[in-house]
Amino acid sequence: MEKILITGVAGFIGSHVARRFLQEGYEVIGIDDLSSGKRENVPQGVQFIQSDLARPNVLKLIPADCSRILHLAGQSSGEISFDDPVADLEKNVVSTLNLIRYGIENHIERMVYASSMSVYGAVADAPIAENHPCVPLSCYGVGKHAAEGYLRVYQNRLPSVALRMFNVYGPGQDLSNLRQGMVSIYLAQALATGKIEVKGSTERFRDLIYIDDIVEIWFRAATRPAVLGQILNAGTGIKTTVGELLERICGLIPGSSYYVQGATPGDQSGIYADTEKLIKYLGLSSFTPLEKGLEKFANWARQWSADIHPNPSRTS
Ligand SMILES: NC(=O)c1ccc[n+]([C@@H]2O[C@H](COP(=O)([O-])OP(=O)(O)OC[C@H]3O[C@@H](n4cnc5c(N)ncnc54)[C@H](O)[C@@H]3O)[C@@H](O)[C@H]2O)c1
């Protein structure tokens, strides 16, 4: 049985990706420091190590015979990255460098990295391709771009793929964290109080990708040979305005409404992906329609809200 390492396995995307690899028959070693992830998210069957990847001695805890690294651990909010940029650097860059060292020392076949569309910064209203200049606006985006740079530097000793994920949403997203994840923040507020506070214009636009589609992208990026050395956008190529998203959420949660107040530091006004490379290398071109994805997420969130965590706390 092939053994792989998945970092951030107690988080939203990492736990879904781990579940898929277990289903495909892989042995999964999972690491997470539980700084934002939760132990109960770690799928049954994962051999779990609770540890902080920014500490170099963690490498001794990881079995040497993993074939691949799927690196999803990190601080995942642009807004939070401004609270403590040094902590963000440790979580997103130092952790990646430590894993690169582990990968080289153990002759790991490949590393797939969770990068972000935040690396691009302010862009025009047009599909953004991977060769677009990167001028990130947040400390988070700077860290993601730096991590990509280290992977490029060591590419000949540790082959890698970087996935620049756009806005991922779906069941399993942390509804108690109102500073991370646009769709989950709006949905959580709609369910908790019926009033959605929108930090920034409703004219902003995003590329929203459902979790099942992201899992498929990770599986293909981790297993297809031709993709090594590439940086790929992981988005749908479909532009959705914040206003449209809000209308859809308010339609799903009766009695909810929204109001605009303030702005999020380092926020991009609008971005969506050029998916040509994604189609070329991973062959993926059709995605879960927003309407369907949101409905599934809202059904899950209603259950979460009612049964498990009755009072999501508002931080803003
Ligand atoms: N969710 C999105 O829309 C999105 C978009 C682009 C990129 N990303 C990136 O994808 C990755 C996963 O995102 P997510 O939404 O699942 O976030 P998440 O916060 O749910 O998961 C990240 C996990 O990493 C763990 N972690 C953080 N620092 C760690 C460290 N030093 N050592 C070990 N574990 C650590 C956290 O406890 C958490 O479980 C992140 O790197 C994020 O930046 C996410």
The ligand as an SDF file (V2000), in Angstrom:
LIG
                    3D

 44 48  0  0  0  0  0  0  0  0999 V2000
  -10.0400   27.6160    1.6350 N   0  0  0  0  0  0  0  0  0  0  0  0
   -9.6590   28.2820    0.5450 C   0  0  0  0  0  0  0  0  0  0  0  0
  -10.4950   28.8700   -0.1590 O   0  0  0  0  0  0  0  0  0  0  0  0
   -8.2000   28.3500    0.1530 C   0  0  0  0  0  0  0  0  0  0  0  0
   -7.8500   29.0550   -1.0060 C   0  0  0  0  0  0  0  0  0  0  0  0
   -6.5020   29.1180   -1.3760 C   0  0  0  0  0  0  0  0  0  0  0  0
   -5.5470   28.4740   -0.6270 C   0  0  0  0  0  0  0  0  0  0  0  0
   -5.9030   27.8100    0.5090 N   0  0  0  0  0  0  0  0  0  0  0  0
   -4.8600   27.1420    1.2860 C   0  0  0  0  0  0  0  0  0  0  0  0
   -5.1910   25.7660    1.4140 O   0  0  0  0  0  0  0  0  0  0  0  0
   -4.7500   25.2600    2.6620 C   0  0  0  0  0  0  0  0  0  0  0  0
   -5.9120   24.6190    3.3840 C   0  0  0  0  0  0  0  0  0  0  0  0
   -6.9350   25.6130    3.5560 O   0  0  0  0  0  0  0  0  0  0  0  0
   -8.2080   25.3540    4.4660 P   0  0  0  0  0  0  0  0  0  0  0  0
   -9.2780   26.2210    3.9640 O   0  0  0  0  0  0  0  0  0  0  0  0
   -8.4250   23.8890    4.5890 O   0  0  0  0  0  0  0  0  0  0  0  0
   -7.6960   25.9540    5.8380 O   0  0  0  0  0  0  0  0  0  0  0  0
   -7.8160   25.3560    7.3190 P   0  0  0  0  0  0  0  0  0  0  0  0
   -7.4260   26.4710    8.2370 O   0  0  0  0  0  0  0  0  0  0  0  0
   -9.1310   24.7080    7.5080 O   0  0  0  0  0  0  0  0  0  0  0  0
   -6.6950   24.2380    7.3310 O   0  0  0  0  0  0  0  0  0  0  0  0
   -5.3320   24.5050    7.5560 C   0  0  0  0  0  0  0  0  0  0  0  0
   -4.8350   23.4960    8.5750 C   0  0  0  0  0  0  0  0  0  0  0  0
   -3.4250   23.6700    8.7680 O   0  0  0  0  0  0  0  0  0  0  0  0
   -3.1440   23.5040   10.1670 C   0  0  0  0  0  0  0  0  0  0  0  0
   -1.8730   24.1980   10.4220 N   0  0  0  0  0  0  0  0  0  0  0  0
   -1.6310   25.5310   10.3550 C   0  0  0  0  0  0  0  0  0  0  0  0
   -0.3460   25.7830   10.6290 N   0  0  0  0  0  0  0  0  0  0  0  0
    0.2510   24.5820   10.8760 C   0  0  0  0  0  0  0  0  0  0  0  0
    1.5860   24.1860   11.2190 C   0  0  0  0  0  0  0  0  0  0  0  0
    2.5610   25.0960   11.3660 N   0  0  0  0  0  0  0  0  0  0  0  0
    1.8380   22.8800   11.4170 N   0  0  0  0  0  0  0  0  0  0  0  0
    0.8610   21.9500   11.2740 C   0  0  0  0  0  0  0  0  0  0  0  0
   -0.4220   22.2640   10.9380 N   0  0  0  0  0  0  0  0  0  0  0  0
   -0.7160   23.5700   10.7490 C   0  0  0  0  0  0  0  0  0  0  0  0
   -4.3620   24.1050   10.8620 C   0  0  0  0  0  0  0  0  0  0  0  0
   -4.5340   23.6460   12.1850 O   0  0  0  0  0  0  0  0  0  0  0  0
   -5.5000   23.6590    9.9390 C   0  0  0  0  0  0  0  0  0  0  0  0
   -6.0370   22.4140   10.3410 O   0  0  0  0  0  0  0  0  0  0  0  0
   -4.1250   26.4270    3.4080 C   0  0  0  0  0  0  0  0  0  0  0  0
   -2.7360   26.3970    3.2230 O   0  0  0  0  0  0  0  0  0  0  0  0
   -4.7180   27.6380    2.7140 C   0  0  0  0  0  0  0  0  0  0  0  0
   -3.8900   28.7670    2.7960 O   0  0  0  0  0  0  0  0  0  0  0  0
   -7.2020   27.7230    0.9180 C   0  0  0  0  0  0  0  0  0  0  0  0
  1  2  1  0
  2  3  2  0
  2  4  1  0
  4  5  1  0
  4 44  2  0
  5  6  2  0
  6  7  1  0
  7  8  2  0
  8  9  1  0
  8 44  1  0
  9 10  1  0
  9 42  1  0
 10 11  1  0
 11 12  1  0
 11 40  1  0
 12 13  1  0
 13 14  1  0
 14 15  2  0
 14 16  1  0
 14 17  1  0
 17 18  1  0
 18 19  2  0
 18 20  1  0
 18 21  1  0
 21 22  1  0
 22 23  1  0
 23 24  1  0
 23 38  1  0
 24 25  1  0
 25 26  1  0
 25 36  1  0
 26 27  1  0
 26 35  1  0
 27 28  2  0
 28 29  1  0
 29 30  1  0
 29 35  2  0
 30 31  1  0
 30 32  2  0
 32 33  1  0
 33 34  2  0
 34 35  1  0
 36 37  1  0
 36 38  1  0
 38 39  1  0
 40 41  1  0
 40 42  1  0
 42 43  1  0
M  CHG  2   8   1  16  -1
M  END
$$$$
